[in-house]
Amino acid sequence: MLACFEGARVLVTGAAGFLGDHLCARLKRLDCVLIGLDEVETAAPAGFAQFIVGDLAHEAERCIAELRPDVVFHLAGGASVNDALRDPDGDFDRTVPATARLLAAAGRAARPPKLVFFSSAAVYGEVDALPVRETDPLRAISPYGAHKAACEALFEHYARIYGISVAVLRIFSAYGEGLRRQFFWDFATRALKAAARGETSVLAKGAGDETRDFIHAADVAKAAAHVALGMADQPGLQVLNVASGEETAIAVAAQRVLAALGLELEVRFEGAATTGHPRRWRADIGRLANLGFQPKRTLEGELPRLMDWISAQQSAAAASAA
C-alpha cells in the first residue's frame, strides 16, 4: 500500500465535475503528481501536472499505458438520476463503455494501478430496512443506478480476472459548493426567487417526509483519499458506503435552508413521490469507520457557507441577465 501520495502518479477521470473538483482540491494538497481527464476543461487548472480534455472511452488506453498512474480515481460518466431518466441511452453511453475500456487498459498494464470507483447509493434502490449495508441487495429504481451497478459488476470481475486492487465507493447524498442541482440548489433557488417576488411561501418537490443521508463533498474527497492510501498491493475488491450515517428528513432540511438564508417562508410540498429516487436513506458506515475514517462536516456547520455560495450564484445570474 502507499505510505503517502507524495510523488505518486494519480489520475482522476471526471476531474472537472462536482465531486472531481473537490477530490482534486484534496489531492493537490497531498503532493502527488496529479493528472486530470474530463470532456471539459477544469475551472481550477493550477496544481495539475497534466490535464487532458477528452472522452475517457477514447483516452483510456493512452492514459494507462503512457501515463502509468499508480492510482486511478474513476468519476467520469453520468452524474444525475433525473438526466438518466430523461435519456437512459445517453447515460449508459457516458458511463458503461468508458468504464469497461478503463478496466481493460488497467488489466493490460504491466503494473496495474489501484482503482477507486465513485459509485452511488442509487444502486440500492428501495431498501427493506435501515441502515443500508454494503451486503444489501442491489435493486436500482433508475437507469442511473442500474448503470452504476453494471459498472460495479465490471470492477468486480476485472479485479478477479486481471488481479487488480479495487475499491468501490457507494456515495450517498453528496452536497457542497459547486453543485448546481439536487435538493439544496433547487430548493434554495426557489426560496430566493419566491422572496424576491414578495411571496410568503415556497413550493418544494416531494412530500417532505423523504429522508437522505447527506455528506459534504469535502468529506467524500477525504474518504476517497483515505481509502486509496489503505488499499493493499495484492488483488482484491472492497465495497464501502460513503455517507454521514445520519438520516435527515427533507422537510427538516428545507427549514435549515430557510434559516441559513434568513428567510421566513412557509414550505409547501407537491406531495408526489419523485420518480427514480428512494423514499428513505441512512447508511451503515461501519466499514469506513473500521478503516479509521469518520466524516467531520455537519449540515449545521456547512449550510450557511453553502447558502452564501448559492446566493452569490443567483445574484451573479440576475446581474448578467439585467
VEXDREN-2710 file (C-alpha; in Angstrom, 1 decimal):
% VEXDREN-2710
k/r/px/py/pz
1/MET/0.0/0.0/0.0
2/LEU/1.0/3.6/-0.4
3/ALA/2.7/5.2/2.6
4/CYS/1.6/8.6/1.3
5/PHE/0.6/10.3/-2.0
6/GLU/3.9/12.2/-2.3
7/GLY/5.3/11.6/-5.7
8/ALA/2.6/9.1/-6.7
9/ARG/1.1/9.4/-10.1
10/VAL/-2.7/9.9/-9.7
11/LEU/-5.2/10.0/-12.5
12/VAL/-8.7/11.4/-11.9
13/THR/-11.3/10.8/-14.6
14/GLY/-14.2/13.3/-14.5
15/ALA/-11.9/15.7/-12.8
16/ALA/-13.9/18.8/-13.8
17/GLY/-17.1/17.6/-12.3
18/PHE/-18.6/18.5/-8.9
19/LEU/-17.0/15.6/-6.9
20/GLY/-14.0/15.6/-9.2
21/ASP/-13.3/19.2/-8.4
22/HIS/-13.4/18.5/-4.6
23/LEU/-11.3/15.4/-4.9
24/CYS/-8.6/17.2/-7.0
25/ALA/-8.5/20.0/-4.5
26/ARG/-7.8/17.5/-1.8
27/LEU/-5.2/15.6/-3.8
28/LYS/-3.4/18.9/-4.7
29/ARG/-2.6/19.3/-1.0
30/LEU/-1.1/15.8/-0.8
31/ASP/1.8/16.4/-3.2
32/CYS/1.0/13.8/-5.8
33/VAL/1.6/14.1/-9.5
34/LEU/-2.0/14.9/-10.4
35/ILE/-3.4/14.1/-13.9
36/GLY/-6.9/15.1/-14.7
37/LEU/-9.2/14.0/-17.5
38/ASP/-12.6/15.3/-18.5
39/GLU/-14.6/16.3/-21.6
40/VAL/-14.4/19.9/-20.4
41/GLU/-11.5/22.0/-19.1
42/THR/-11.2/22.3/-15.3
43/ALA/-12.0/25.7/-13.8
44/ALA/-9.0/25.3/-11.4
45/PRO/-6.0/24.3/-13.6
46/ALA/-3.3/25.1/-11.1
47/GLY/-1.8/22.1/-9.4
48/PHE/-2.3/19.6/-12.2
49/ALA/0.8/18.1/-13.7
50/GLN/-1.3/17.5/-16.8
51/PHE/-5.0/17.9/-17.7
52/ILE/-6.4/16.0/-20.7
53/VAL/-9.6/17.3/-22.4
54/GLY/-11.1/14.2/-24.0
55/ASP/-13.5/11.3/-23.8
56/LEU/-12.3/8.5/-21.5
57/ALA/-13.7/5.9/-23.8
58/HIS/-11.1/7.0/-26.4
59/GLU/-8.3/8.1/-24.0
60/ALA/-8.3/5.2/-21.5
61/GLU/-5.6/3.1/-23.2
62/ARG/-3.2/6.1/-23.6
63/CYS/-3.8/7.3/-20.1
64/ILE/-2.9/3.9/-18.6
65/ALA/-0.2/2.8/-21.0
66/GLU/1.6/6.1/-21.4
67/LEU/1.0/7.9/-18.1
68/ARG/1.3/4.8/-15.9
69/PRO/-0.7/6.1/-12.9
70/ASP/-0.3/4.4/-9.5
71/VAL/-3.9/5.2/-8.6
72/VAL/-6.9/6.0/-10.7
73/PHE/-10.0/7.6/-9.2
74/HIS/-12.8/6.9/-11.7
75/LEU/-15.6/9.5/-11.6
76/ALA/-16.3/10.0/-15.3
77/GLY/-19.8/9.1/-16.6
78/GLY/-23.4/10.0/-15.9
79/ALA/-24.0/12.0/-12.8
80/SER/-27.7/12.6/-12.5
81/VAL/-30.7/10.3/-11.8
82/ASN/-33.0/12.8/-13.5
83/ASP/-30.8/13.1/-16.6
84/ALA/-30.7/9.3/-16.8
85/LEU/-34.5/9.1/-16.6
86/ARG/-34.8/11.5/-19.5
87/ASP/-32.1/9.9/-21.6
88/PRO/-31.2/6.4/-20.4
89/ASP/-29.3/5.5/-23.6
90/GLY/-27.1/8.6/-23.2
91/ASP/-26.4/7.9/-19.6
92/PHE/-25.4/4.3/-20.5
93/ASP/-23.1/5.5/-23.3
94/ARG/-21.4/8.0/-21.0
95/THR/-20.9/5.5/-18.2
96/VAL/-20.5/1.9/-19.0
97/PRO/-18.3/1.6/-22.2
98/ALA/-15.7/4.0/-20.8
99/THR/-15.6/2.1/-17.6
100/ALA/-15.0/-1.2/-19.5
101/ARG/-12.3/0.4/-21.5
102/LEU/-10.5/1.8/-18.5
103/LEU/-10.6/-1.6/-16.8
104/ALA/-9.3/-3.4/-19.9
105/ALA/-6.5/-0.9/-20.2
106/ALA/-5.6/-1.4/-16.5
107/GLY/-5.7/-5.1/-16.9
108/ARG/-3.2/-5.0/-19.8
109/ALA/-0.8/-2.8/-17.9
110/ALA/2.5/-4.4/-16.7
111/ARG/1.7/-2.9/-13.3
112/PRO/-2.0/-2.3/-12.9
113/PRO/-2.9/0.9/-11.0
114/LYS/-5.1/0.7/-7.9
115/LEU/-8.6/1.7/-8.9
116/VAL/-11.1/3.7/-6.8
117/PHE/-14.6/3.8/-8.4
118/PHE/-17.1/6.5/-7.4
119/SER/-20.4/4.6/-7.5
120/SER/-23.6/5.7/-5.9
121/ALA/-26.2/4.6/-3.3
122/ALA/-28.6/4.6/-6.2
123/VAL/-27.5/1.0/-6.8
124/TYR/-29.6/0.0/-3.7
125/GLY/-32.9/1.5/-4.8
126/GLU/-35.7/1.0/-2.3
127/VAL/-34.4/-1.0/0.7
128/ASP/-36.2/-3.2/3.2
129/ALA/-34.6/-1.8/6.3
130/LEU/-32.3/1.0/7.5
131/PRO/-29.4/1.5/7.8
132/VAL/-28.3/0.4/4.3
133/ARG/-25.4/-2.1/4.4
134/GLU/-23.0/-3.0/1.7
135/THR/-24.3/-6.6/1.7
136/ASP/-27.9/-5.5/0.9
137/PRO/-29.2/-6.5/-2.5
138/LEU/-28.8/-4.1/-5.4
139/ARG/-32.3/-3.2/-6.7
140/ALA/-31.8/0.1/-8.6
141/ILE/-35.0/2.0/-9.4
142/SER/-33.4/4.3/-12.0
143/PRO/-31.3/3.8/-15.1
144/TYR/-28.6/5.8/-13.4
145/GLY/-28.5/3.3/-10.5
146/ALA/-28.6/0.4/-12.9
147/HIS/-25.7/1.7/-14.9
148/LYS/-23.6/2.3/-11.7
149/ALA/-24.4/-1.3/-10.7
150/ALA/-23.3/-2.6/-14.1
151/CYS/-20.0/-0.8/-13.6
152/GLU/-19.6/-2.3/-10.2
153/ALA/-20.0/-5.7/-11.7
154/LEU/-17.3/-4.9/-14.2
155/PHE/-15.0/-3.8/-11.5
156/GLU/-15.6/-7.0/-9.5
157/HIS/-15.0/-9.3/-12.4
158/TYR/-12.0/-7.4/-13.9
159/ALA/-10.4/-7.3/-10.4
160/ARG/-10.6/-11.0/-10.3
161/ILE/-9.6/-11.7/-13.9
162/TYR/-6.7/-9.3/-14.1
163/GLY/-5.5/-9.2/-10.5
164/ILE/-6.4/-5.5/-9.8
165/SER/-6.8/-3.9/-6.4
166/VAL/-10.2/-2.1/-6.5
167/ALA/-12.3/0.0/-4.1
168/VAL/-16.0/0.8/-4.9
169/LEU/-17.4/3.8/-3.0
170/ARG/-21.2/3.9/-2.8
171/ILE/-21.7/7.6/-2.2
172/PHE/-24.9/8.8/-0.7
173/SER/-26.4/12.3/-1.0
174/ALA/-23.3/14.5/-1.6
175/TYR/-23.7/18.2/-1.3
176/GLY/-21.5/21.3/-1.3
177/GLU/-20.3/24.3/-3.2
178/GLY/-20.1/23.7/-6.9
179/LEU/-23.3/21.5/-7.2
180/ARG/-25.9/23.3/-9.3
181/ARG/-28.6/20.6/-9.0
182/GLN/-30.3/18.4/-6.4
183/PHE/-32.2/19.4/-3.3
184/PHE/-30.1/22.2/-1.7
185/TRP/-29.6/24.1/-5.0
186/ASP/-33.1/23.6/-6.3
187/PHE/-34.9/24.5/-3.1
188/ALA/-32.6/27.4/-2.2
189/THR/-33.1/28.8/-5.7
190/ARG/-36.8/28.6/-5.4
191/ALA/-36.8/30.2/-2.0
192/LEU/-34.7/33.1/-3.1
193/LYS/-36.9/33.8/-6.1
194/ALA/-40.1/33.5/-4.0
195/ALA/-38.7/36.0/-1.5
196/ALA/-37.6/38.4/-4.3
197/ARG/-41.2/38.3/-5.7
198/GLY/-42.5/39.1/-2.2
199/GLU/-44.3/35.8/-1.8
200/THR/-44.9/34.2/1.6
201/SER/-44.4/30.5/0.7
202/VAL/-42.2/28.3/-1.4
203/LEU/-43.1/25.1/-3.2
204/ALA/-40.8/22.1/-2.8
205/LYS/-40.7/18.8/-4.6
206/GLY/-41.9/15.6/-3.0
207/ALA/-43.9/15.1/0.2
208/GLY/-41.3/16.3/2.7
209/ASP/-41.1/13.0/4.7
210/GLU/-38.4/11.6/2.4
211/THR/-35.1/11.2/4.1
212/ARG/-31.5/11.4/2.9
213/ASP/-28.1/10.7/4.3
214/PHE/-26.2/13.9/3.4
215/ILE/-22.4/14.0/3.2
216/HIS/-20.3/17.0/2.3
217/ALA/-18.2/16.7/-0.9
218/ALA/-15.0/17.6/1.1
219/ASP/-15.7/14.6/3.3
220/VAL/-16.2/12.4/0.2
221/ALA/-12.9/13.5/-1.1
222/LYS/-11.1/12.9/2.2
223/ALA/-12.7/9.4/2.4
224/ALA/-11.7/8.5/-1.1
225/ALA/-8.1/9.6/-0.5
226/HIS/-8.0/7.7/2.8
227/VAL/-9.3/4.5/1.2
228/ALA/-6.8/4.7/-1.6
229/LEU/-3.9/5.1/0.8
230/GLY/-5.0/2.0/2.7
231/MET/-5.5/-0.3/-0.4
232/ALA/-3.4/-3.4/-0.3
233/ASP/-0.9/-4.1/-3.1
234/GLN/-2.5/-7.5/-3.8
235/PRO/-5.6/-8.0/-6.0
236/GLY/-9.0/-7.7/-4.3
237/LEU/-12.2/-5.8/-4.1
238/GLN/-13.7/-3.8/-1.3
239/VAL/-17.1/-2.0/-1.3
240/LEU/-17.7/0.9/1.1
241/ASN/-20.7/3.2/1.9
242/VAL/-19.6/6.8/2.0
243/ALA/-22.1/8.8/4.0
244/SER/-22.6/10.6/7.3
245/GLY/-24.6/7.7/8.8
246/GLU/-27.4/10.2/9.7
247/GLU/-30.9/10.3/8.4
248/THR/-32.4/13.8/7.7
249/ALA/-36.0/14.4/6.5
250/ILE/-36.3/16.7/3.5
251/ALA/-38.8/18.9/5.5
252/VAL/-36.2/19.4/8.2
253/ALA/-33.5/20.2/5.6
254/ALA/-35.8/22.7/4.0
255/GLN/-36.3/24.6/7.3
256/ARG/-32.5/24.6/7.8
257/VAL/-32.0/26.1/4.3
258/LEU/-34.5/28.9/5.1
259/ALA/-32.8/29.6/8.4
260/ALA/-29.4/29.8/6.7
261/LEU/-30.8/32.1/4.1
262/GLY/-32.5/34.3/6.7
263/LEU/-35.9/33.8/5.1
264/GLU/-39.3/33.3/6.7
265/LEU/-41.4/31.4/4.2
266/GLU/-44.0/28.7/4.5
267/VAL/-42.8/25.5/2.8
268/ARG/-45.4/23.7/0.7
269/PHE/-44.7/20.3/-0.7
270/GLU/-46.0/19.0/-4.1
271/GLY/-46.9/15.7/-2.4
272/ALA/-46.0/13.3/-5.2
273/ALA/-43.2/10.8/-4.9
274/THR/-40.1/11.6/-7.0
275/THR/-39.6/9.1/-9.7
276/GLY/-36.3/7.1/-9.5
277/HIS/-35.5/8.2/-6.0
278/PRO/-35.8/6.1/-2.9
279/ARG/-38.1/7.1/0.0
280/ARG/-35.6/6.8/2.8
281/TRP/-31.9/6.6/3.2
282/ARG/-29.4/6.1/6.0
283/ALA/-26.2/4.3/5.5
284/ASP/-24.3/1.9/7.7
285/ILE/-20.8/3.4/7.6
286/GLY/-19.1/0.8/9.8
287/ARG/-16.8/-0.5/7.2
288/LEU/-15.5/3.1/6.6
289/ALA/-15.1/3.6/10.3
290/ASN/-13.2/0.4/10.6
291/LEU/-10.6/1.9/8.2
292/GLY/-10.2/4.8/10.5
293/PHE/-12.3/7.4/8.7
294/GLN/-15.2/9.5/10.1
295/PRO/-17.0/12.3/8.3
296/LYS/-16.3/15.7/10.0
297/ARG/-18.6/18.2/8.4
298/THR/-22.2/18.6/9.5
299/LEU/-25.2/20.2/7.9
300/GLU/-25.4/22.7/10.7
301/GLY/-21.9/23.8/10.0
302/GLU/-21.9/23.7/6.2
303/LEU/-25.3/25.1/5.2
304/PRO/-24.5/28.7/6.0
305/ARG/-21.5/28.6/3.7
306/LEU/-23.4/26.7/1.0
307/MET/-26.3/29.2/1.1
308/ASP/-23.8/32.1/0.8
309/TRP/-22.4/30.4/-2.3
310/ILE/-25.8/29.7/-3.8
311/SER/-27.0/33.3/-3.1
312/ALA/-23.9/34.7/-4.8
313/GLN/-24.5/32.5/-7.8
314/GLN/-28.1/33.7/-8.1
315/SER/-27.1/37.3/-7.7
316/ALA/-24.5/37.0/-10.4
317/ALA/-27.0/35.3/-12.7
318/ALA/-29.5/38.1/-12.1
319/ALA/-26.9/40.7/-12.7
320/SER/-25.8/39.2/-16.0
321/ALA/-29.5/38.9/-17.2
322/ALA/-30.2/42.5/-16.4
END
